[in-house]
């Protein structure tokens, strides 16, 4: 499930366009911030070879 553009915009504005973990501004890193990079264990897929 992906985040809607409306929610993505609201989150970025609330965070002042910075990573909420390290506080780096997206302009400094030269690429858009990624929101969906953490997958909860409950949503992980298990693969057996």
GROMACS elastic network, one bead per residue, 0.5 to 0.9 nm:
[ bonds ]
;  ai    aj funct       b0    kb
    2    36     6  0.74541   500
    3     6     6  0.82954   500
    3     7     6  0.65500   500
    3     8     6  0.63188   500
    3    35     6  0.81960   500
    3    36     6  0.78522   500
    4     7     6  0.53956   500
    4     8     6  0.61448   500
    4     9     6  0.86549   500
    5     9     6  0.60904   500
    5    10     6  0.86044   500
    6     9     6  0.52480   500
    6    10     6  0.63111   500
    6    11     6  0.87566   500
    7    10     6  0.50108   500
    7    11     6  0.61074   500
    7    12     6  0.85526   500
    8    11     6  0.52346   500
    8    12     6  0.61783   500
    8    13     6  0.86185   500
    8    35     6  0.80093   500
    9    12     6  0.52045   500
    9    13     6  0.61249   500
    9    14     6  0.85575   500
   10    13     6  0.52172   500
   10    14     6  0.61043   500
   10    15     6  0.86166   500
   11    14     6  0.51030   500
   11    15     6  0.61493   500
   11    16     6  0.85613   500
   11    17     6  0.83916   500
   12    15     6  0.51370   500
   12    16     6  0.61032   500
   12    18     6  0.72372   500
   12    19     6  0.86532   500
   12    33     6  0.84533   500
   13    17     6  0.59030   500
   13    18     6  0.88437   500
   14    17     6  0.76186   500
   15    18     6  0.55717   500
   15    19     6  0.71867   500
   15    20     6  0.64233   500
   15    23     6  0.86195   500
   16    19     6  0.86899   500
   16    25     6  0.81172   500
   17    20     6  0.88663   500
   17    23     6  0.88617   500
   17    24     6  0.85541   500
   17    25     6  0.59952   500
   17    26     6  0.61412   500
   17    27     6  0.83800   500
   17    33     6  0.80160   500
   18    21     6  0.85652   500
   18    22     6  0.80708   500
   18    23     6  0.51350   500
   18    24     6  0.52598   500
   18    26     6  0.58778   500
   18    27     6  0.87719   500
   18    33     6  0.77943   500
   19    22     6  0.56701   500
   19    24     6  0.53793   500
   19    25     6  0.65452   500
   19    26     6  0.73939   500
   19    33     6  0.69210   500
   19    34     6  0.87056   500
   20    23     6  0.53747   500
   20    24     6  0.80813   500
   21    24     6  0.82849   500
   24    27     6  0.85174   500
   24    28     6  0.70456   500
   24    29     6  0.75694   500
   25    28     6  0.54386   500
   25    29     6  0.69526   500
   25    30     6  0.89711   500
   25    33     6  0.87286   500
   26    29     6  0.54012   500
   26    30     6  0.62089   500
   26    31     6  0.61575   500
   26    32     6  0.59218   500
   26    33     6  0.60355   500
   27    30     6  0.51258   500
   27    31     6  0.70064   500
   27    32     6  0.80883   500
   28    31     6  0.82270   500
   29    32     6  0.81785   500
   29    33     6  0.88748   500
   34    37     6  0.63626   500
   35    38     6  0.79254   500
   36    39     6  0.74321   500
   39    42     6  0.82479   500
   39    43     6  0.65313   500
   39    44     6  0.66464   500
   40    43     6  0.54219   500
   40    44     6  0.65210   500
   41    44     6  0.50615   500
   41    45     6  0.85186   500
   42    45     6  0.85923   500
